[in-house]
Structures are given as C-alpha cells and as structure tokens.
C-alpha cells in the first residue's frame, strides 16, 4: 500500500465521521436538543414547513420530505417496493434526550397511472408508535406520476413527516436518520436539460433526489444525505504503446528519438480514435444525432492540425541546430528548477512545446494566433509555459539578443501568486547556470516582479515622504522579500539588502555553497529597477499595464530604451527630466549616456502571457482589450513586430470571441479536447482517487452552523489520529506507518468563501464555535491579507512545524487562493456556498488534492435557486463542470470604456513615441505644443493611429470612431489654446486623466465618516 491508497481509505473513514456526526447515527443520548445538533437526515413536520410561509424555499431549508424522481421504462401499471427507515428523539427530562429504536418498514406499491397517491400511513404510524411508546408521530409515502409532453412519465416517490408541529407529550416531532429505498421498478434515464447534446458527454441521469442525493446500486434507488462524486487521478499516457522517455536528463542529451516516438504514438492513437471508421462505430453505439456527428468530424480535423504542429516541431529541431541546442539546455535548466520534485515532462507539456517551437524561429508567422493552454488544474501548465520561455530565452541569447525582455507574464488578480513567482525564478536560474557554463554572451537571465506599491515599491527615493520606503531604514528591505528560497541552491537562505552604490533593493543568498557567485540574485522587485535592467521575464499583475501612459520608462517593456547609462550598474536610460538630465533612473546620476548594445528591433518581448484568461471579463476585460491593443500598437511602432500571445483558461466556452475581443487574434487551443470527457491522448481518468466532492444541503440549521460543525468534526478526527494513531489507522484500514504522513496531509482545512463578509463571520466562529482538544491555529488568505503575511503563511504550509499543535489548522480563503496556490498538504476544503461562477468552483476546489487524495465539502446555500439547481444535478456538475462554465462576457466596442481608456492611449503615444522622437522632454504642455507644431502632428494623424490600434474598422464601429475623433480634436484644442493655464498634458484630456489601474473603471466616490 502506498500513501495514495492510504489517503483514499483515510478519506473514506473521515467522510463517515462527518456523515455520522451530521445525522447522529452513533449517538443514543444527548444533553442538548437534537433539532439544534443535527444537520443531516432529519425531516421536519409538514405542518411546521407550511406554517413558515416560505414555500419551496422553506421546504429546502428544513424539509419535511425526502425521496427521488425516476422515469418508469414501460407503461402502467408500475409495481415496486419502498423501504423506509427513521427514528425519533425523546426527551426524558430537562437536558436529557434518548434516541428511539429505528423503524424499518417495507411498502409494496402498484400504480395504475398518472396522479397522486399516499401509501403506508397506518403502517408507518404503528411502527413509530411502537418505538416512541405512544401514537404521536406519523409519516406516509407519497407518489406523484406526471405525464410529460413527449409522453414519458416522471414518478416522484417521497417519505413525508406528517407528525403534528406541536405535541403535548413530545418536545420534538422531527424524524431523524430518515432514508427511502425504491426497488423492483424498471426505469429509463433522464437527459440533463441544462446541457446540449455532445458526442463527448453522457447526459443521462438515472434519478434525481428530492432534498437529498441518490445512490443507485443494482437497480435499487436509495436516498443519500450527501451527494458524493469521486474524480479519478489522471494518467498522462493513454495508449498501448510504450511511453517514450521524456526525462529531463534524456532530452538534454538525445531528444529526437523520444520526440519522434511521441509524435508517432499521437498519430497512431488519432487514427484509431478519430478515424472515419472509429467515429462511425461510436455514432452507431451512442446513437449520435446528425449535429453530434458533425461536431465529432470537426474535432477530428482539429486533432489532425494538432498532429501536424507536433510533427513540424520535431522537424524544426532537426533542421535548426541552434534551436535544438536551446531545447537541450532548457531541459537541464528545468531539471535544476524541479530540484528532484519531478524528473520528467508529462507528454502534454512536451506536446505544447513542440507545437509552439515555430513561434520562436518564425515569429511573424505565428503572432496573429493566440495559443491557449487548456488542461486540468494541477496538470503542470506553469512548467509548460516555463519550458517554452526558457527555450526562447536561450535561443534569443544564442542569436544575438543580448538583453531585454523575452516574456511579460500577467496575472489578473491583485495578489500575484508568490509560489508561481518562485517557480519562474527557479527556472530562469537554471537557464542562467546553463548560459554561464556554455559561455553564451549577453546579460544574465533574470526575473522581474512587477506588482507595484502595496506589495513592492514603485521606486526608492533619496528623500522619501512619510510611509514611503526609506533606503536609510535598515529594516526596510526585509519587508519586501518575495522569494522564500534561493533559486540557485534551493536553500531557505534569502536575506534582503539595499545597495546604495547601484541603488538596488536586493535578494541575496547567504549560502557559501551556492553556485551563484554574485551578491545580488538576478531578481528585481522595484518597478524602476525593472525598467533599468529589463529582466528576461517579467511576472506581474494585469493592472500594471495602465502605467504605460504614466511612466515613460514603461517603453522598455514594449520596445528599446533610449540608451544605456555609463554609470556602473545603472542600467538603461529613458526620458530626460529636470532631476535626471540624461534619463538615468538612479537618483542624482550625472554620468554620460551610452549607446544600446543591440539593434532596437531586438527589444520588446517575444511573448505576452495571460494566466487565467477566463477572469478577463466584464469591465476589466473591456478595459484590458484597449490596453492590449495599445501595447501591440506601441511594440509594432517601435520594433516592427507584435508579440506572441500565450494564455491559460479554465474554460473553452466562447474562447474564440474572447480572444478576438482581447487580442484581435485568432484563438487556438492545445490540447484538442479528447473524444470523451474523461479521456484523450494526453490524459485519461484512472480509478485512483484524486478528489471527492461532497454536496451538503444543511437541514434545519444555518449554513454557518453546519460549516462550524464540519470543521469541528474534521479537526476532531485528525486529532484523534494524533492521539490514537493505531486505533484510527485500524478503523481506516491503513497501516500504522502512515499515521504521521496522514496527519500532515489532512491536518489543515481550508474554508473557502465567496464574500469577505462570509469569511469574516467564519473567522469569528473559528475563535469560539469550534471546540477541539488543544489550540486551533487559523490564518487568512484573502485580498486583504498583507503581502508579507501571505508569504509567511505559504512558507508555513510548505514547511510545517514539527509539532501538530504549532501548525496552521484552518485557513479562511477567498478567490485570491483559487489561482496558483500549490500546496501538497492542502487536502480538505469546506466551500461556504456555491461559488458565483463555475470557473471559480473548478479553480478553487483544485487547490486541494493536487498530489494526494483530497475531499471537498460543498455547503450549498440551498435557499438560493442556483445552489438548489446545482445540488439536484451535482454529479453532472462535477463530472462535466467545463460545460457548465459560463461564456465570458466581454466586448471591445464599449463607448463608455473608451471614455476611460482613450486618455491613456494618447498619453502613452506621447511618452513612448513622440517624446523619444523629439530628443527632449515633452513633460509639459508648452514643450508638447511646440513639438506637435514643428512636426506637423495633427488631430487626423493621431485619430487614425488610435482607430487602427483599436481595430475600429468595421462599419458598426462608426460611433466609436466618431468618439475617438471628437476626443482627439478637443485634446488638440486644449493643447493649442494660447490662453491655456494647465502645465501637464494629462490635464488636457477632455474626459479626465488616464487610468492609474485597469480596475479603475468606475467614478471614485469619497466616503466621509465621523467617529462618535
């Protein structure tokens, strides 16, 4: 037995503990009212639900009935049997309750046709009277057969608590531990109505639950208090052929043989699966409609394109020795980066690399296509990107690009994942070691962390204002540590320092055995240092793109700087200003400017990467679309070329439109989805457990109470493992030797909330409402969590304390955690209400069970219609989640958004194009007016440039073209007004200044408060 099997068995045991605690199965006595204790298995009296006056909502919140809906296969009469079980709780005296014996009643039914009937009322009343001791409680089985327009019958069978709401002898008239089984009826499946036909998916549903889940076993339909859906761990090779050796070490030496084998295996599998005969067999077996057959044929053609791209990638390696050498060195670099955690590529990762090698050697032929990686979360998308970027970076250096960006990677969240940043740094450190060993000329490979004020400084001033970072403060550098370990030696040996001579805030390694020979690691976190040194790869937040209209030095992220300072370690030069006459960003520098070391066209990134593409929607997506157009426009003007766009997304729903809106490019997906939802060439689902999803609809209690109790029981369970490892391991069916590892893997629980208000309430409850033996240590990971605290929490999770009592036990997390947090020890999550979008559900729940079996309790806010709808079809929602993902709402053609973005676009042209051409500062209105007049720059020329950049050439864009023309005309009138009194060009903008952040899409409203 290995840890994965042990983990799956432990989760079986753990889930039983939660279910039993929620129902009360193992209890016979109580000192509190059972109605306030149990949140599963109970049925309220029907009269109580009616008296609430909440209708269907009241029935979902505290149901009086439980059952199922099936579709009989043949015509009436329908014969079947129903088995009912339940019990009651009786108050012996104040503060003492005892559970009755359970009843188990079988009822034979014969239904002669549509209509409503009741069954077994007297039989159930007698059985309840026997265990209660008096005729006080009652129940009945109800059936309702409804005829659908197509002639099929929907049959609902429920157990209903018909006891009185109030009884003189009984304090509690709820029924507990209720269940219903239906057997002996032949049925046909439902077709899931929420989804269209698709050859890839099975829409059949055997039965629907009524206020519960349904388990079907050998034609017996049974109600279940929770709906459990298991997802298998993927295997990354799905063919009978022997898997090729894709180990880093092997590919670094002799890659072509293995790559040929991969491509040939892909082709053989495609012939067997996507060939004409194979599709015809499936169409006959699965009764495909014409539309399904057409969809399958189109998908087969897409697979053929994928096959051709793979083959072309291998041929490029054969034909291009420099590319082959870069590919080999990249494998050594990634081997360094992985540091033994993994030793080989997954086939899909190498497939993506092969399919995109062409964009390295022939960028012009590929830059009009945006390639999207669509793969299961946790499959290794980040490393896939890194493999391509490291290959491109090495190829750049080996073909004469001595410095500047190769890639700019953006994340849509305010708080960039520190873990992913560490992985970028590790990979580029590996590349730098290869560059030095091979004596490849050029600047060291480096990484820039561009997130700005709040996380890292925008700049470091000689004379800072209060609350700004102070270079003379010895404790200042430590507040901005980003890396947790040295990317060269992988030791937690990072210390921070400030070098006044070169004016750099530095990450340093204090390990004497580290292979990096210099004081400062090649990792930059101050915005101005990033502009000065132009690291090979920049990782940052999407918001920073807005700075292109505010900061002249942002030109270096789309094109060439204006020169290089001759001062030692000062870096590139940009726009001259009064305080920096030659454009050097080092305070007080008066050194002479020097020339660039390479042609201007070699500057500018080869790639722009967008992580979590599906989050670029609504106003954020619309604003970003304009700034993407601006970045493309400036880079094309400065270097003659646009970058390649790479992206990852949680959904393919509407991706073609989204890519066109955001990037004005054609969208292309890798890998092509397989012929079924659970398998393709690159991956197939196995029987090994990856994640268990448990849908919970709490009955008769608040959601907050159910969450508190679930966390309590999870923590009690792992603490019993701590205190009695042999006993718990025996009960779970695993050897004692796994106890310590299981305690580490399941000892930290995540509570995931949709709103900060929910999380605040949960955090308060954790302090008082989770009674466990010993301390309960909590932490938060939300957008409000301070940057340094995030780093500390992640470090504690990755490197837990030796003693269980000292570790983090519960994390309250928001959507910040749903992207890029990769911690193997997070394997138990409680989701507080269904996330607002399916994409967020997929991303958030993927944070657990990444390497070991995980469990996710989805606590539905069952009064809400969406939660209730998903709860009813939970198995399909989980197994076919990507089909439930909502199309991304985004447009580039918003006149309101144009009002917010056009100022930034014009001012960015001034800073990046006009000012460098002028050879002087255009920072004030007088200078800008003089330059425009001297050069004959007119409103028409600026309007034309902006319209072309935004892609407003369609006849339907006439109104937006008019808006651009009107704005530019007014801007020029303000500029040329001899009576104008403003000093700075930003004050000339007719509709207000440029955006500071891409999220700055609403009017800012001051909120005034008063302390009393």
Secondary structure, DSSP 8 states (H G I E B T S, - for coil): --HHHHHHHHHHHHHHHHHHHHHTTT-SEESS-GGGT--SS-B--HHHHHHHT-THHHHHHS-SEEEEEEEESS-S-EEEEEEEEEE-EEEEETTEEEE---EEEEEEEEE-SSEEEEE-HHHHHHHHHHHHSSTT--EEEEEEEEE-TTS-EEEEEEEEE---S--SS-S---BEEEEEEEES--EE-EE-TTS---TT---EES-EEESSEEEEETTEEEEESSEEEEEEEEES--SSS-----BHHHHHHHHHHHHHHHHHHHHHHHHHHHSHHHHHHHHHHTT--HHHHHHHHHHHHHHHHHHHHHHHHHHHHHH-HHHHHHHHHHHHHHHHHHTTS--B--HHHHHHHHHHTHHHH-HHHHTTEEEEE---TTS-HHHHHHHHHHHHHHHHHHTT--SS-SEEEEESSSS--HHHHHHHHHHHHHHHHHHHHTT--SS---EEEE--TTTS-S--BTT--TTS-BTT-TTTGGGG---SS-TTT-SS-EEEEEETTTTEEEEEE--TT-S--SSB-SEE-SHHHHHHH--SEEEEEGGGGGGGGT-GGGGGGTS--SEEE-STT--EE---BTTBTT-B-STT----EE--SS-GGG-S-SEEEEESGGG--HHHHHHHHHHHHHHHHHHHHHHS---EEEEE-S--TTHHHHHHHHHSSEEEEES---SBTTB-SS-EEEEEEEEEEEEE---SS-HHHHHHHHHHHHHHHHHHHHH-HHHHHHHHT--GGGHHHHHHHHS-EEEEESSHHHHHHHHHHHHHS---SS---EEEESTTS-HHHHHHHHHHHHS--SSGGGS--EEEE-GGGGTT---TT--EEEEES--SSHHHHHHHHTTSSSSS-EEEEEE--TTSHHHHHHHHTHHHHHHTHHHHS------S--HHHHHHHHHHHHHHHIIIIIHHHHTS---SHHHHHHHHHHHT--HHHHHHHHHHHHT--SGGGHHHHHHHHHHHHHHHHHHH-TT----SGGGG-TT-S--SSTT--S----------
